[in-house]
Amino acid sequence: MHALFALALIAQAPFPMDTVRPPGGPEVLWHRLAGPVVALRLSVPLHDALPGAAEILQELARPAATREADRLGAAVELRTAGDEAILLVTGPTSAFDALVGILRGAVGEQDLSIGALRTARARAEDRLLARLERPEPRLRAILDARLAGTRPAGPGVDRLGPEHLRAAAARLHHPDRLRVIFVGDVPPQILRSAFAGWRRPPVPATTPPIATAPPLPSAEAHHAWAALAYPLDVHPAVLAVAAELVARRVRAAGLLRGTAEARIGPGSQALVILGGAPPDDPAVAAVARITAFPAAGTRQDGEASPIAHFLRRLLAEAATLAGPAAVADAAAAVRRTLLLEARTAPGRAEVLGRWSGPRGARRASVHNVLDGLDGVTAAEVRDALLGALESAPVLAEVWP
Amino acid sequence: MALTRPARRVAAPVVAVLAVGCGGPHAGPPPPGLGPGPAPWAVVVIPEAGASAVGLAVVVAGSGWEDERRSGATLLAAEALLEESAAGLETLGASASVSCGRWAFVFTVVAPPETWRAAAEILASGLSDPAPTVSGLERARARLAASLALDRASPAWQARLAAGRALYGDGAVQGRESAWSRPGCGVPETLPLIDLAAVRAAGERLGQVASVAAVGSVDAAAGGRLASAFRPGGVTAAFPLPGRASPGRVYVERNTVTAWVSVAWPYGPDADAEAVRLVGSLLADAVRPGLSRPEILHAGAEVERHGRGGALVVTAVVAPERAEVVATTLEAEVWRLAAGTGPEAGIERVSRRHRGVRLRELSSPEARAARIALERAAGAAAGPWPAPGSWTWAAAREAARALGPPARAVVGPRAARAAAVP
């Protein structure tokens, strides 16, 4: 009996998901996980959003969402990451209806009174400026914006008035645009009825023109930082393994908070390498430039910084080290990391959400990643990394 | 009627049955004088469908054995063990940590399904044959020194220490200074003085495993392997137990703006520990900061578990001149809960929030494993999740009735002194 049960556990595909399409509601991807805790992850793509609007809308929604979550003993998290705005709610299964209510309220009509708007703008601006002050989040924000073809949000959110925010909400919070990842033990018919008939935010008749945003403040940095993003059109499992190999090289190089990761978003996927070092670091300065940095990836003066060159060199080293044993080990590490993160309901919702690409035929999913890991070959990873080397990355830098 | 069996080598679990008083809101813990007794031995394996990882928890004897000169030796030994195991665990994609206490330490391991057995073997090997290296020990010492220094400066830590002294006494117990009035996780002053020999001796005590629990992507047959790995010789664990039952009052003068007021109630082994947690939430809610209580800045509750039940400690940060009122309010609230005749809206409100918070605390497999292992070591049965019946007003009433007479501790300026010293 126990052996059969164990075999059943092994044979079961990890994280199976069903799609529930409630009439008039968001797309709901449902993963059944037994237990008294559920997690709901609502994501809003931001690729065409007015910079700063998503943050203000989140701050407008935060007080009510937090109050309700506190009443239920639930946790609520509102943040923007990559090119998505995310709301993650975790709480008891017995409070499912109320938890869905938190999501509805967050994307519903908000209080745009003078006082509420002033407070929300101030909090949003604090968040955005804090992100721009520190090198690592600043680099990520710049990369995200450049990958999306926009400008990072920063100071000047007070330019956005009620009509701008209504227009932003009407576009961003349209049910057809929203995706909910639900992890928990609730029957699909309950899901369908709970998420049906979401009200579409009203569209304002006119939207006044908006003033130009002020320039971004400079960063406080004591070291030189760079981040490179290489858009890669490869299987997401290949991207994940390639990122793991590069991350190992970056960690071994002893950089300040160096990392490499696979970035999967609604609009794109890319390999991101990031790191910092003292401006006069001899190891960085001594790096022989392999070839000229591809022109489109340079700064305004046509030259990439030594730290950017150093990161690119680490990428090249990872490519040469991408042998079968290393690739298999990296694939196993990626699998373990995903499985460990997914051990709780909110962790699983995050994994499922983060690895979900845009709607449509060709889309990444954590299933693609987990299913594909065993089949990733050294040749595929090497080709991906070498292809990245030959391409022009999206580049962001911070100098002391 | 109290029964204790002498420690002996056995293969079957040994259970110590302790006396519990009856009736009234201050039923009281067992009488003083009982020495350390054997803890039950239990291995629990709970497969969970859909799990993607394994949480493993191992409960071992705590630091209550330490004398004043070696305060922190057990934690140092535990951290040194983790230092030596870190590299091996990392290659398996696993990680381990330890939580410290006077009665028990709990090691937890998180591992992917395909490597959890190997990770368990690494921990078991470290516990059964501790061999800390000098370098591993010094790394652990440096890390602990930093965190203990931060603790020492924290009024919350001072309040916790004072509550322990009020509850378990400063006086000699069985000819020794009571370790239960000292911190369970060491002090900065003694940490540099603990040598390798003392760490090895403390490490040998870590091998006294009382219970093991594995939750998640496991098969039920793993129980036998865990039993062999963690207690191959069938040695019964002997856990330190607190010796004092009657409550006291402690005042610690600190030149601070606010005062930290702690009221602590002991409870016996028959009390529903989850319901005691709910009582803690109810008490903290009764003195929570709000517009009508501007003198209160913070209120929270903690539950300490040990083989004779445990203790509920509620701490509030208050304006010093209001310390006495807040302490009295807390004590009166226990009486009110114990005398309750039916559900109240306030209890339902707090219970709803408490349930959500508690379920989220247990949302990881390692947290559930730690809860199960700790309860089993205390001789109580526990499933992966608390029973909903523990969160009802009736359960809260029974738990309030099971609390013993309270102890008080106050840390703060002299304006707060009256709350502890009449």
Chai-1 contact restraints between the chains, C-beta under 6 A:
chainA,res_idxA,chainB,res_idxB,connection_type,confidence,min_distance_angstrom,max_distance_angstrom,comment,restraint_id
A,H2,B,D219,contact,1.0,0.0,6.0,A-B,restraint_1
A,H2,B,A220,contact,1.0,0.0,6.0,A-B,restraint_2
A,H2,B,A221,contact,1.0,0.0,6.0,A-B,restraint_3
A,A6,B,D219,contact,1.0,0.0,6.0,A-B,restraint_4
A,L33,B,G50,contact,1.0,0.0,6.0,A-B,restraint_5
A,A34,B,A49,contact,1.0,0.0,6.0,A-B,restraint_6
A,P36,B,L359,contact,1.0,0.0,6.0,A-B,restraint_7
A,P36,B,W385,contact,1.0,0.0,6.0,A-B,restraint_8
A,V37,B,L359,contact,1.0,0.0,6.0,A-B,restraint_9
A,V37,B,S363,contact,1.0,0.0,6.0,A-B,restraint_10
A,L72,B,G356,contact,1.0,0.0,6.0,A-B,restraint_11
A,G73,B,R353,contact,1.0,0.0,6.0,A-B,restraint_12
A,G73,B,R355,contact,1.0,0.0,6.0,A-B,restraint_13
A,G73,B,G356,contact,1.0,0.0,6.0,A-B,restraint_14
A,G73,B,V357,contact,1.0,0.0,6.0,A-B,restraint_15
A,A74,B,G356,contact,1.0,0.0,6.0,A-B,restraint_16
A,G91,B,G356,contact,1.0,0.0,6.0,A-B,restraint_17
A,P92,B,R355,contact,1.0,0.0,6.0,A-B,restraint_18
A,P92,B,G356,contact,1.0,0.0,6.0,A-B,restraint_19
A,P92,B,L359,contact,1.0,0.0,6.0,A-B,restraint_20
A,R336,B,G93,contact,1.0,0.0,6.0,A-B,restraint_21
A,R336,B,P112,contact,1.0,0.0,6.0,A-B,restraint_22
A,L339,B,S52,contact,1.0,0.0,6.0,A-B,restraint_23
A,L339,B,A53,contact,1.0,0.0,6.0,A-B,restraint_24
A,L339,B,P112,contact,1.0,0.0,6.0,A-B,restraint_25
A,L340,B,A53,contact,1.0,0.0,6.0,A-B,restraint_26
A,A342,B,S52,contact,1.0,0.0,6.0,A-B,restraint_27
A,R343,B,S52,contact,1.0,0.0,6.0,A-B,restraint_28
A,R343,B,A53,contact,1.0,0.0,6.0,A-B,restraint_29
A,R343,B,S364,contact,1.0,0.0,6.0,A-B,restraint_30
A,R343,B,P365,contact,1.0,0.0,6.0,A-B,restraint_31
A,T344,B,S363,contact,1.0,0.0,6.0,A-B,restraint_32
A,T344,B,S364,contact,1.0,0.0,6.0,A-B,restraint_33
